[in-house]
Amino acid sequence: MTSPGSALQSETMVLRGGKPLEGEVALRGAKNALPKIMVAALLTHEKCVLRNVARILDVSITAELIHALGGEVREAEPGVLEICAANLRPMERSVLRDFSGRSRIPILTCGPLLARLGTAPVPSLGGCRIGSRPVDFHLRALQDLGAVLHEEAHDAHLTATRLLGNKIRLDYPSVGATEQVILSAVLAEGVTELSNAAVEPEIMDLIMVLQKMGAIISVDVDRVIKILGVRELRGFDHEAIPDRLEAASWACAAVATHGRIFVRHAQQAPMMTFLNRLRQIGGDFRVTSEGIEFWRAGERLRSTALETDVYPGFSTDYQQPFVIALTQADGVSIVHETVYEDRFGYVDALRRMGAQIQLYRECLGSLHCRFGQRNYRHSAVIVGPTPLHGADIEIPDLRAGFSYLIAALAAEGESRISNTRLIERGYEDITGKLRALGAQLL
């Protein structure tokens, strides 16, 4: 499979802001769904077909991971992958360490490897540095399903003759832990009942893939997911859901730059919480059968107070681009981050661009928060509107990276943004899309 995002020839992008973004962009499959569906292909020896695949770095890394496990990944046509893991094999420890440093996907291979091979190495968690992502959640879930953990110096692996269903309750509705239990329980013996589960649209998409493969999974309204294990699974042919998080990023770009962007394939249902908030601050949108168009309703935006939460709440991945729009809103806005403790690490760069943002350790909101009374600056107070000016910025993580692009496009003058490769993890052809919207790339 060819490497995605080849349009970014270097790791630095220079932008000149001050011009509204106008035009159209199109979404493909969700970054938070595609790699997990690819991992699901490891559960069967039959061929699997995945459609609507975006050319993003996380897909490329997962394809390399499957190759390292003896599987095959082939791009049958643009946006369509054929995956076959008939000849699954254990992975070299040195190879696993390399993947662990680049992505958090390897930990999700533990369930399929235990089901197919009876053993699985334990990787560390990679991905964006936005907060704690302990491997303990995953290990505890696998041990609850009957896996045995073996620890040696600089090495750990799991074994299981066959995983066994169990009742599992998550301390927090973690997306990764929910995916781990689902991927591990579908071939386990008996019934697994997972309570306090995450129910994001990307998890529902994974469940639909597994149901196509022959799994028996039900989802109750009280965050309980029940999985009746089966003996074997077959291949699938599936079109991944569009990326709601990318759609929200472009919506924030339209509002922050006083532009108008039509996001083809964006869907209303999974974005309802975001759309309500966007309208409350003075953004607006028009839903059609082909996508959603976003713009600023009037000359001025309004301040607000919001808290991030697990789905169907206001997603933590919406937070960073939304804050850029709030720097242009009249008055004082408050954002309480309850999902990742270090998600405001991008604020210092915004301050250098002229934004007035203060961070606090206190919980400035009403939601129960795991970070209360702890030494994390997880609440932000934003005073606006403030004119932004160009600056030199280094991207710390994926969503912050896109947010810096929005800030640079809303600012006067030139901005030099480095470490842009992180944006390729979740945004396809970002340079081409920006040019199509009239952005001035130097």
QUIJO-V891482 format. One record per residue. N is the residue number from 1. RES is the residue in one letter. PHI is phi in radians with two decimals (* if undefined). D_CENTER is the distance of its C-alpha to the mean C-alpha in Angstrom with 1 decimal. Layout:
n->N res->RES phi->PHI d_center->D_CENTER
n->N res->RES phi->PHI d_center->D_CENTER
This chain:
n->1 res->M phi->* d_center->21.7
n->2 res->T phi->-1.30 d_center->21.8
n->3 res->S phi->-1.23 d_center->19.4
n->4 res->P phi->-1.38 d_center->17.0
n->5 res->G phi->1.14 d_center->17.1
n->6 res->S phi->-1.13 d_center->20.8
n->7 res->A phi->-1.14 d_center->21.5
n->8 res->L phi->-1.46 d_center->20.6
n->9 res->Q phi->-1.32 d_center->24.0
n->10 res->S phi->-2.35 d_center->23.6
n->11 res->E phi->-1.65 d_center->21.2
n->12 res->T phi->-2.26 d_center->22.7
n->13 res->M phi->-2.21 d_center->22.6
n->14 res->V phi->-1.98 d_center->25.4
n->15 res->L phi->-2.15 d_center->25.2
n->16 res->R phi->-1.95 d_center->27.9
n->17 res->G phi->-1.66 d_center->26.9
n->18 res->G phi->1.58 d_center->28.9
n->19 res->K phi->-2.16 d_center->28.6
n->20 res->P phi->-1.07 d_center->26.8
n->21 res->L phi->-1.50 d_center->24.1
n->22 res->E phi->-2.46 d_center->25.5
n->23 res->G phi->2.44 d_center->24.9
n->24 res->E phi->-2.34 d_center->22.5
n->25 res->V phi->-2.28 d_center->19.2
n->26 res->A phi->-2.14 d_center->17.8
n->27 res->L phi->-1.60 d_center->14.4
n->28 res->R phi->-2.14 d_center->13.8
n->29 res->G phi->-1.03 d_center->11.5
n->30 res->A phi->-1.21 d_center->7.9
n->31 res->K phi->-1.00 d_center->5.7
n->32 res->N phi->-1.48 d_center->4.1
n->33 res->A phi->-1.99 d_center->7.9
n->34 res->L phi->-0.97 d_center->10.0
n->35 res->P phi->-1.09 d_center->10.2
n->36 res->K phi->-1.21 d_center->10.9
n->37 res->I phi->-1.18 d_center->13.4
n->38 res->M phi->-1.09 d_center->14.9
n->39 res->V phi->-1.11 d_center->15.4
n->40 res->A phi->-1.02 d_center->17.2
n->41 res->A phi->-1.11 d_center->19.6
n->42 res->L phi->-1.25 d_center->20.9
n->43 res->L phi->-1.41 d_center->22.4
n->44 res->T phi->-2.40 d_center->25.1
n->45 res->H phi->-1.56 d_center->27.6
n->46 res->E phi->-1.49 d_center->27.6
n->47 res->K phi->-1.25 d_center->26.0
n->48 res->C phi->-2.14 d_center->22.6
n->49 res->V phi->-2.11 d_center->21.7
n->50 res->L phi->-2.06 d_center->18.2
n->51 res->R phi->-1.96 d_center->18.3
n->52 res->N phi->1.12 d_center->16.4
n->53 res->V phi->-1.50 d_center->14.7
n->54 res->A phi->-1.45 d_center->13.3
n->55 res->R phi->-1.47 d_center->14.9
n->56 res->I phi->-2.20 d_center->12.0
n->57 res->L phi->-1.13 d_center->12.4
n->58 res->D phi->-1.10 d_center->10.0
n->59 res->V phi->-1.18 d_center->12.2
n->60 res->S phi->-1.09 d_center->15.2
n->61 res->I phi->-1.11 d_center->14.7
n->62 res->T phi->-1.15 d_center->14.3
n->63 res->A phi->-1.09 d_center->17.4
n->64 res->E phi->-1.08 d_center->19.2
n->65 res->L phi->-1.07 d_center->18.4
n->66 res->I phi->-1.13 d_center->19.9
n->67 res->H phi->-1.05 d_center->22.8
n->68 res->A phi->-1.14 d_center->23.5
n->69 res->L phi->-1.63 d_center->23.8
n->70 res->G phi->1.61 d_center->26.4
n->71 res->G phi->-1.52 d_center->24.4
n->72 res->E phi->-2.15 d_center->24.5
n->73 res->V phi->-2.27 d_center->21.9
n->74 res->R phi->-2.30 d_center->23.6
n->75 res->E phi->-1.47 d_center->22.6
n->76 res->A phi->-1.18 d_center->25.2
n->77 res->E phi->-2.82 d_center->24.7
n->78 res->P phi->-0.93 d_center->22.2
n->79 res->G phi->1.47 d_center->19.0
n->80 res->V phi->-2.23 d_center->20.4
n->81 res->L phi->-1.93 d_center->20.0
n->82 res->E phi->-1.89 d_center->22.6
n->83 res->I phi->-2.18 d_center->21.9
n->84 res->C phi->-2.44 d_center->24.7
n->85 res->A phi->-2.03 d_center->24.8
n->86 res->A phi->-1.12 d_center->28.5
n->87 res->N phi->-1.91 d_center->29.4
n->88 res->L phi->-1.07 d_center->26.9
n->89 res->R phi->-2.52 d_center->28.1
n->90 res->P phi->-1.12 d_center->27.2
n->91 res->M phi->-1.84 d_center->25.5
n->92 res->E phi->-1.08 d_center->27.4
n->93 res->R phi->-1.04 d_center->26.4
n->94 res->S phi->-1.12 d_center->26.4
n->95 res->V phi->-1.20 d_center->24.0
n->96 res->L phi->-1.08 d_center->21.7
n->97 res->R phi->-1.06 d_center->21.8
n->98 res->D phi->-1.09 d_center->20.8
n->99 res->F phi->-1.17 d_center->17.6
n->100 res->S phi->-1.10 d_center->16.8
n->101 res->G phi->-1.36 d_center->17.0
n->102 res->R phi->-1.84 d_center->14.6
n->103 res->S phi->-2.77 d_center->11.7
n->104 res->R phi->-1.69 d_center->11.0
n->105 res->I phi->-1.19 d_center->11.4
n->106 res->P phi->-0.93 d_center->15.3
n->107 res->I phi->-1.10 d_center->15.6
n->108 res->L phi->-1.34 d_center->14.6
n->109 res->T phi->-1.39 d_center->17.6
n->110 res->C phi->-1.05 d_center->20.0
n->111 res->G phi->-1.08 d_center->20.7
n->112 res->P phi->-1.02 d_center->21.4
n->113 res->L phi->-1.18 d_center->23.5
n->114 res->L phi->-1.12 d_center->25.5
n->115 res->A phi->-1.18 d_center->26.2
n->116 res->R phi->-1.56 d_center->27.3
n->117 res->L phi->-2.04 d_center->28.8
n->118 res->G phi->1.44 d_center->29.5
n->119 res->T phi->-2.62 d_center->28.0
n->120 res->A phi->-2.66 d_center->24.6
n->121 res->P phi->-1.26 d_center->24.1
n->122 res->V phi->-1.77 d_center->21.9
n->123 res->P phi->-1.53 d_center->19.4
n->124 res->S phi->-1.51 d_center->18.0
n->125 res->L phi->-1.75 d_center->14.4
n->126 res->G phi->-1.83 d_center->13.0
n->127 res->G phi->1.66 d_center->9.9
n->128 res->C phi->-1.27 d_center->9.8
n->129 res->R phi->-1.56 d_center->12.8
n->130 res->I phi->-2.15 d_center->11.9
n->131 res->G phi->2.69 d_center->13.8
n->132 res->S phi->-1.23 d_center->15.2
n->133 res->R phi->-2.32 d_center->13.5
n->134 res->P phi->-1.14 d_center->16.9
n->135 res->V phi->-1.24 d_center->17.7
n->136 res->D phi->-1.01 d_center->20.3
n->137 res->F phi->-0.99 d_center->18.3
n->138 res->H phi->-1.19 d_center->17.8
n->139 res->L phi->-1.10 d_center->21.4
n->140 res->R phi->-1.08 d_center->22.9
n->141 res->A phi->-1.13 d_center->21.4
n->142 res->L phi->-1.16 d_center->22.8
n->143 res->Q phi->-1.20 d_center->26.0
n->144 res->D phi->-1.07 d_center->26.3
n->145 res->L phi->-1.58 d_center->26.2
n->146 res->G phi->1.80 d_center->29.1
n->147 res->A phi->-1.26 d_center->27.7
n->148 res->V phi->-1.91 d_center->29.8
n->149 res->L phi->-1.61 d_center->28.5
n->150 res->H phi->-2.01 d_center->30.7
n->151 res->E phi->-2.00 d_center->30.4
n->152 res->E phi->-2.31 d_center->32.3
n->153 res->A phi->-1.06 d_center->32.5
n->154 res->H phi->1.03 d_center->29.2
n->155 res->D phi->-2.74 d_center->28.3
n->156 res->A phi->-2.65 d_center->27.0
n->157 res->H phi->-2.58 d_center->26.7
n->158 res->L phi->-1.98 d_center->26.8
n->159 res->T phi->-2.34 d_center->29.4
n->160 res->A phi->-2.91 d_center->30.1
n->161 res->T phi->-1.17 d_center->32.8
n->162 res->R phi->-2.75 d_center->30.8
n->163 res->L phi->-1.22 d_center->28.2
n->164 res->L phi->-2.12 d_center->29.6
n->165 res->G phi->-1.07 d_center->28.1
n->166 res->N phi->-2.78 d_center->28.0
n->167 res->K phi->-1.61 d_center->27.1
n->168 res->I phi->-2.27 d_center->24.1
n->169 res->R phi->-2.11 d_center->22.9
n->170 res->L phi->-1.42 d_center->19.8
n->171 res->D phi->-1.12 d_center->20.7
n->172 res->Y phi->-2.52 d_center->17.4
n->173 res->P phi->-1.26 d_center->15.1
n->174 res->S phi->-1.26 d_center->12.4
n->175 res->V phi->-1.11 d_center->9.7
n->176 res->G phi->-1.07 d_center->10.5
n->177 res->A phi->-1.16 d_center->14.1
n->178 res->T phi->-1.10 d_center->14.2
n->179 res->E phi->-1.08 d_center->13.0
n->180 res->Q phi->-1.06 d_center->15.5
n->181 res->V phi->-1.11 d_center->18.3
n->182 res->I phi->-1.09 d_center->17.8
n->183 res->L phi->-1.14 d_center->17.8
n->184 res->S phi->-1.53 d_center->20.8
n->185 res->A phi->-1.47 d_center->22.8
n->186 res->V phi->-1.13 d_center->23.2
n->187 res->L phi->-1.90 d_center->25.8
n->188 res->A phi->-1.36 d_center->27.2
n->189 res->E phi->-1.52 d_center->30.7
n->190 res->G phi->1.64 d_center->31.0
n->191 res->V phi->-1.80 d_center->28.8
n->192 res->T phi->-1.98 d_center->25.7
n->193 res->E phi->-2.02 d_center->25.0
n->194 res->L phi->-1.85 d_center->21.7
n->195 res->S phi->-1.92 d_center->22.0
n->196 res->N phi->1.00 d_center->19.7
n->197 res->A phi->-1.44 d_center->16.8
n->198 res->A phi->-1.33 d_center->13.4
n->199 res->V phi->-2.29 d_center->13.7
n->200 res->E phi->-0.99 d_center->10.5
n->201 res->P phi->-0.97 d_center->11.2
n->202 res->E phi->-1.18 d_center->9.0
n->203 res->I phi->-1.23 d_center->11.2
n->204 res->M phi->-1.10 d_center->14.2
n->205 res->D phi->-1.14 d_center->13.6
n->206 res->L phi->-1.08 d_center->13.7
n->207 res->I phi->-1.10 d_center->16.8
n->208 res->M phi->-1.12 d_center->18.4
n->209 res->V phi->-1.08 d_center->18.2
n->210 res->L phi->-1.13 d_center->19.8
n->211 res->Q phi->-1.13 d_center->22.4
n->212 res->K phi->-1.04 d_center->23.3
n->213 res->M phi->-1.38 d_center->23.9
n->214 res->G phi->2.00 d_center->26.3
n->215 res->A phi->-1.28 d_center->24.5
n->216 res->I phi->-2.08 d_center->25.7
n->217 res->I phi->-2.36 d_center->23.0
n->218 res->S phi->-2.12 d_center->23.5
n->219 res->V phi->-2.15 d_center->21.4
n->220 res->D phi->-1.60 d_center->23.5
n->221 res->V phi->-1.27 d_center->23.0
n->222 res->D phi->-1.75 d_center->23.2
n->223 res->R phi->1.11 d_center->20.0
n->224 res->V phi->-1.94 d_center->22.0
n->225 res->I phi->-2.00 d_center->21.0
n->226 res->K phi->-1.98 d_center->24.0
n->227 res->I phi->-2.16 d_center->24.1
n->228 res->L phi->-1.66 d_center->27.5
n->229 res->G phi->-1.12 d_center->27.5
n->230 res->V phi->-2.13 d_center->29.1
n->231 res->R phi->-1.35 d_center->30.9
n->232 res->E phi->-2.69 d_center->29.1
n->233 res->L phi->-2.17 d_center->26.5
n->234 res->R phi->-1.90 d_center->26.9
n->235 res->G phi->-1.26 d_center->24.9
n->236 res->F phi->-2.43 d_center->22.8
n->237 res->D phi->-2.27 d_center->22.5
n->238 res->H phi->-2.52 d_center->19.3
n->239 res->E phi->-1.82 d_center->17.7
n->240 res->A phi->-1.17 d_center->13.9
n->241 res->I phi->-1.20 d_center->12.9
n->242 res->P phi->-1.13 d_center->12.3
n->243 res->D phi->-1.45 d_center->9.1
n->244 res->R phi->-1.15 d_center->9.8
n->245 res->L phi->-1.26 d_center->7.5
n->246 res->E phi->-1.17 d_center->9.5
n->247 res->A phi->-1.03 d_center->12.5
n->248 res->A phi->-1.14 d_center->12.4
n->249 res->S phi->-1.09 d_center->12.3
n->250 res->W phi->-1.19 d_center->15.3
n->251 res->A phi->-1.07 d_center->16.9
n->252 res->C phi->-1.13 d_center->17.0
n->253 res->A phi->-1.12 d_center->18.4
n->254 res->A phi->-1.10 d_center->21.1
n->255 res->V phi->-1.22 d_center->22.1
n->256 res->A phi->-1.17 d_center->22.2
n->257 res->T phi->-1.66 d_center->24.2
n->258 res->H phi->1.04 d_center->26.3
n->259 res->G phi->-1.89 d_center->25.5
n->260 res->R phi->-2.61 d_center->24.7
n->261 res->I phi->-2.25 d_center->21.9
n->262 res->F phi->-1.66 d_center->21.7
n->263 res->V phi->-1.80 d_center->18.3
n->264 res->R phi->-1.16 d_center->19.4
n->265 res->H phi->1.40 d_center->17.8
n->266 res->A phi->-1.09 d_center->15.9
n->267 res->Q phi->-2.06 d_center->16.7
n->268 res->Q phi->-1.24 d_center->18.2
n->269 res->A phi->-0.96 d_center->17.8
n->270 res->P phi->-1.28 d_center->14.0
n->271 res->M phi->-1.92 d_center->14.3
n->272 res->M phi->-1.01 d_center->17.6
n->273 res->T phi->-1.10 d_center->16.9
n->274 res->F phi->-1.10 d_center->15.5
n->275 res->L phi->-1.08 d_center->18.4
n->276 res->N phi->-1.06 d_center->20.9
n->277 res->R phi->-1.14 d_center->19.9
n->278 res->L phi->-1.07 d_center->20.0
n->279 res->R phi->-1.19 d_center->23.5
n->280 res->Q phi->-1.11 d_center->24.7
n->281 res->I phi->-1.60 d_center->24.4
n->282 res->G phi->1.88 d_center->26.2
n->283 res->G phi->-1.43 d_center->23.6
n->284 res->D phi->-2.58 d_center->24.4
n->285 res->F phi->-2.76 d_center->23.2
n->286 res->R phi->-2.31 d_center->24.9
n->287 res->V phi->-1.62 d_center->23.4
n->288 res->T phi->-2.20 d_center->25.0
n->289 res->S phi->-1.21 d_center->24.8
n->290 res->E phi->-1.84 d_center->23.1
n->291 res->G phi->2.76 d_center->20.5
n->292 res->I phi->-2.30 d_center->20.4
n->293 res->E phi->-1.78 d_center->22.3
n->294 res->F phi->-2.14 d_center->21.6
n->295 res->W phi->-2.83 d_center->24.2
n->296 res->R phi->-1.60 d_center->25.9
n->297 res->A phi->-1.24 d_center->28.6
n->298 res->G phi->-2.41 d_center->31.1
n->299 res->E phi->-1.25 d_center->32.0
n->300 res->R phi->-2.08 d_center->30.5
n->301 res->L phi->-1.71 d_center->27.3
n->302 res->R phi->-1.93 d_center->27.7
n->303 res->S phi->-1.28 d_center->26.3
n->304 res->T phi->-2.74 d_center->24.6
n->305 res->A phi->-2.18 d_center->23.5
n->306 res->L phi->-2.54 d_center->20.2
n->307 res->E phi->-2.29 d_center->18.2
n->308 res->T phi->-1.32 d_center->14.5
n->309 res->D phi->-2.82 d_center->14.2
n->310 res->V phi->-1.22 d_center->12.5
n->311 res->Y phi->-1.01 d_center->12.6
n->312 res->P phi->-1.59 d_center->14.9
n->313 res->G phi->-1.27 d_center->15.1
n->314 res->F phi->-1.32 d_center->13.7
n->315 res->S phi->-1.07 d_center->10.0
n->316 res->T phi->-1.07 d_center->9.6
n->317 res->D phi->-1.31 d_center->7.1
n->318 res->Y phi->-1.39 d_center->10.3
n->319 res->Q phi->-1.04 d_center->12.5
n->320 res->Q phi->-1.14 d_center->12.9
n->321 res->P phi->-1.11 d_center->13.8
n->322 res->F phi->-1.16 d_center->15.8
n->323 res->V phi->-1.07 d_center->17.7
n->324 res->I phi->-1.05 d_center->18.9
n->325 res->A phi->-1.09 d_center->20.4
n->326 res->L phi->-1.20 d_center->22.0
n->327 res->T phi->-1.15 d_center->23.8
n->328 res->Q phi->-1.82 d_center->25.7
n->329 res->A phi->-1.70 d_center->26.6
n->330 res->D phi->-1.23 d_center->30.0
n->331 res->G phi->1.73 d_center->30.4
n->332 res->V phi->-1.89 d_center->28.5
n->333 res->S phi->-1.89 d_center->24.9
n->334 res->I phi->-2.19 d_center->23.4
n->335 res->V phi->-2.19 d_center->19.7
n->336 res->H phi->-1.87 d_center->19.4
n->337 res->E phi->-1.59 d_center->16.1
n->338 res->T phi->-1.97 d_center->16.2
n->339 res->V phi->-1.78 d_center->12.9
n->340 res->Y phi->-2.08 d_center->12.7
n->341 res->E phi->-1.24 d_center->16.2
n->342 res->D phi->-1.98 d_center->15.9
n->343 res->R phi->-1.39 d_center->13.4
n->344 res->F phi->-1.69 d_center->16.5
n->345 res->G phi->-1.14 d_center->17.3
n->346 res->Y phi->-1.53 d_center->17.1
n->347 res->V phi->-1.21 d_center->20.0
n->348 res->D phi->-0.96 d_center->22.8
n->349 res->A phi->-1.14 d_center->22.3
n->350 res->L phi->-1.14 d_center->22.3
n->351 res->R phi->-1.09 d_center->25.5
n->352 res->R phi->-1.14 d_center->27.0
n->353 res->M phi->-1.53 d_center->26.4
n->354 res->G phi->1.93 d_center->28.3
n->355 res->A phi->-1.21 d_center->25.9
n->356 res->Q phi->-1.79 d_center->27.4
n->357 res->I phi->-2.32 d_center->24.9
n->358 res->Q phi->-2.03 d_center->26.0
n->359 res->L phi->-1.88 d_center->24.0
n->360 res->Y phi->-2.35 d_center->25.4
n->361 res->R phi->-1.40 d_center->25.2
n->362 res->E phi->-1.23 d_center->26.4
n->363 res->C phi->-1.44 d_center->24.3
n->364 res->L phi->-1.61 d_center->25.0
n->365 res->G phi->-3.11 d_center->24.2
n->366 res->S phi->-1.82 d_center->25.3
n->367 res->L phi->-1.21 d_center->22.4
n->368 res->H phi->-1.06 d_center->22.9
n->369 res->C phi->-2.29 d_center->21.0
n->370 res->R phi->-1.18 d_center->20.7
n->371 res->F phi->-1.75 d_center->21.3
n->372 res->G phi->-1.09 d_center->24.6
n->373 res->Q phi->1.06 d_center->27.6
n->374 res->R phi->-2.14 d_center->25.6
n->375 res->N phi->-1.51 d_center->25.5
n->376 res->Y phi->-2.10 d_center->22.1
n->377 res->R phi->-1.47 d_center->22.0
n->378 res->H phi->-2.10 d_center->19.5
n->379 res->S phi->-2.20 d_center->21.3
n->380 res->A phi->-2.20 d_center->21.9
n->381 res->V phi->-2.01 d_center->24.8
n->382 res->I phi->-1.99 d_center->24.7
n->383 res->V phi->-1.86 d_center->28.1
n->384 res->G phi->-2.55 d_center->28.5
n->385 res->P phi->-1.42 d_center->29.1
n->386 res->T phi->-2.15 d_center->29.3
n->387 res->P phi->-1.16 d_center->29.9
n->388 res->L phi->-1.72 d_center->27.5
n->389 res->H phi->-2.26 d_center->28.9
n->390 res->G phi->-1.07 d_center->27.7
n->391 res->A phi->-2.79 d_center->26.9
n->392 res->D phi->-1.57 d_center->25.8
n->393 res->I phi->-2.33 d_center->22.2
n->394 res->E phi->-1.93 d_center->20.2
n->395 res->I phi->-1.32 d_center->16.4
n->396 res->P phi->-1.62 d_center->15.0
n->397 res->D phi->-2.76 d_center->11.2
n->398 res->L phi->-1.00 d_center->8.8
n->399 res->R phi->-1.20 d_center->8.7
n->400 res->A phi->-1.08 d_center->12.3
n->401 res->G phi->-1.05 d_center->13.2
n->402 res->F phi->-1.15 d_center->12.9
n->403 res->S phi->-1.11 d_center->14.5
n->404 res->Y phi->-1.11 d_center->17.3
n->405 res->L phi->-1.08 d_center->17.9
n->406 res->I phi->-1.08 d_center->18.4
n->407 res->A phi->-1.05 d_center->20.7
n->408 res->A phi->-1.13 d_center->22.6
n->409 res->L phi->-1.32 d_center->23.1
n->410 res->A phi->-1.48 d_center->24.4
n->411 res->A phi->-1.51 d_center->26.6
n->412 res->E phi->-1.51 d_center->30.1
n->413 res->G phi->1.62 d_center->30.8
n->414 res->E phi->-1.76 d_center->28.9
n->415 res->S phi->-2.20 d_center->25.8
n->416 res->R phi->-1.91 d_center->25.1
n->417 res->I phi->-1.96 d_center->21.5
n->418 res->S phi->-1.84 d_center->21.1
n->419 res->N phi->1.12 d_center->18.4
n->420 res->T phi->-1.17 d_center->16.9
n->421 res->R phi->-1.05 d_center->15.8
n->422 res->L phi->-1.07 d_center->12.6
n->423 res->I phi->-1.13 d_center->11.7
n->424 res->E phi->-1.13 d_center->12.4
n->425 res->R phi->-1.06 d_center->9.4
n->426 res->G phi->-2.33 d_center->7.5
n->427 res->Y phi->-2.16 d_center->10.6
n->428 res->E phi->-1.42 d_center->13.6
n->429 res->D phi->0.84 d_center->17.0
n->430 res->I phi->-1.09 d_center->16.3
n->431 res->T phi->-1.11 d_center->20.0
n->432 res->G phi->-1.08 d_center->21.4
n->433 res->K phi->-1.18 d_center->19.6
n->434 res->L phi->-1.10 d_center->20.7
n->435 res->R phi->-1.10 d_center->24.2
n->436 res->A phi->-1.11 d_center->24.3
n->437 res->L phi->-1.61 d_center->23.8
n->438 res->G phi->1.56 d_center->26.6
n->439 res->A phi->-1.14 d_center->24.9
n->440 res->Q phi->-1.68 d_center->27.4
n->441 res->L phi->-1.68 d_center->26.1
n->442 res->L phi->-1.76 d_center->28.9
